[in-house]
Amino acid sequence: MSSPRRVQPARGQELISLAQKLARDAEHHALLSASLASQADRLMLAGLRLLERRSVDSTSPPLRP
């Protein structure tokens, strides 16, 4: 009967280790996600600036010498 007692703590440790790994992975993915979101924001703003610049350039009258 002593074998079930040995199996349960090992199983408990396995579950704890898995939970710790999942927590580390979740933190890593959260950091990557935040970084990607920040990069997407910068690209979006750069694209909007280019579109605004083109819009202003196309609506302004041509320069005459």
Sine and cosine of phi, psi and omega as CSV:
sin_phi,cos_phi,sin_psi,cos_psi,sin_omega,cos_omega
0.00,0.00,-0.13,0.99,-0.03,-1.00
-0.97,0.23,-0.33,0.95,-0.02,-1.00
-0.92,0.40,-0.64,0.77,0.03,-1.00
-0.87,0.49,-0.55,0.83,0.02,-1.00
-0.92,0.40,-0.56,0.83,0.00,-1.00
-0.97,0.26,-0.53,0.85,-0.03,-1.00
-0.95,0.31,-0.67,0.74,-0.06,-1.00
-0.89,0.46,-0.74,0.67,0.03,-1.00
-0.89,0.45,-0.62,0.79,0.04,-1.00
-0.90,0.45,-0.66,0.75,0.03,-1.00
-0.91,0.40,-0.64,0.77,0.05,-1.00
-0.88,0.47,-0.70,0.72,0.03,-1.00
-0.89,0.45,-0.62,0.78,0.02,-1.00
-0.89,0.46,-0.68,0.73,0.02,-1.00
-0.91,0.41,-0.65,0.76,0.03,-1.00
-0.90,0.44,-0.69,0.72,0.02,-1.00
-0.88,0.47,-0.66,0.75,0.02,-1.00
-0.90,0.43,-0.68,0.74,0.02,-1.00
-0.89,0.46,-0.65,0.76,0.03,-1.00
-0.91,0.42,-0.66,0.75,0.02,-1.00
-0.90,0.44,-0.69,0.72,0.02,-1.00
-0.89,0.46,-0.64,0.77,0.03,-1.00
-0.90,0.43,-0.67,0.74,0.04,-1.00
-0.90,0.44,-0.69,0.73,0.02,-1.00
-0.89,0.46,-0.67,0.74,0.00,-1.00
-0.89,0.45,-0.66,0.75,0.02,-1.00
-0.90,0.43,-0.69,0.73,0.01,-1.00
-0.88,0.48,-0.71,0.70,0.00,-1.00
-0.91,0.40,-0.58,0.81,0.04,-1.00
-0.90,0.44,-0.66,0.75,0.03,-1.00
-0.91,0.43,-0.69,0.72,0.04,-1.00
-0.89,0.45,-0.66,0.75,-0.01,-1.00
-0.89,0.45,-0.69,0.73,0.02,-1.00
-0.90,0.44,-0.65,0.76,0.02,-1.00
-0.90,0.43,-0.70,0.72,0.02,-1.00
-0.91,0.42,-0.63,0.78,0.03,-1.00
-0.90,0.43,-0.65,0.76,0.03,-1.00
-0.90,0.43,-0.68,0.73,0.03,-1.00
-0.90,0.44,-0.65,0.76,0.03,-1.00
-0.89,0.46,-0.65,0.76,0.04,-1.00
-0.88,0.48,-0.71,0.71,0.00,-1.00
-0.89,0.45,-0.67,0.75,0.02,-1.00
-0.91,0.41,-0.64,0.77,0.02,-1.00
-0.89,0.46,-0.71,0.70,0.01,-1.00
-0.90,0.44,-0.65,0.76,0.04,-1.00
-0.89,0.46,-0.67,0.74,0.04,-1.00
-0.90,0.44,-0.67,0.74,0.02,-1.00
-0.90,0.43,-0.64,0.77,0.04,-1.00
-0.88,0.47,-0.68,0.73,0.03,-1.00
-0.89,0.46,-0.68,0.73,0.01,-1.00
-0.91,0.42,-0.65,0.76,0.03,-1.00
-0.90,0.44,-0.67,0.74,0.00,-1.00
-0.89,0.46,-0.68,0.73,0.02,-1.00
-0.91,0.42,-0.63,0.78,0.00,-1.00
-0.90,0.44,-0.70,0.71,0.01,-1.00
-0.91,0.41,-0.68,0.74,0.01,-1.00
-0.89,0.46,-0.61,0.79,-0.06,-1.00
-0.98,0.18,-0.38,0.92,-0.02,-1.00
-1.00,-0.05,-0.28,0.96,0.00,-1.00
-0.99,0.17,0.58,-0.81,0.00,-1.00
-0.92,0.38,0.50,-0.87,0.00,-1.00
-0.91,0.41,0.55,-0.84,0.01,-1.00
-0.97,0.26,0.69,-0.73,0.03,-1.00
-0.93,-0.36,0.71,-0.70,0.01,-1.00
-0.96,0.27,0.00,0.00,0.00,0.00
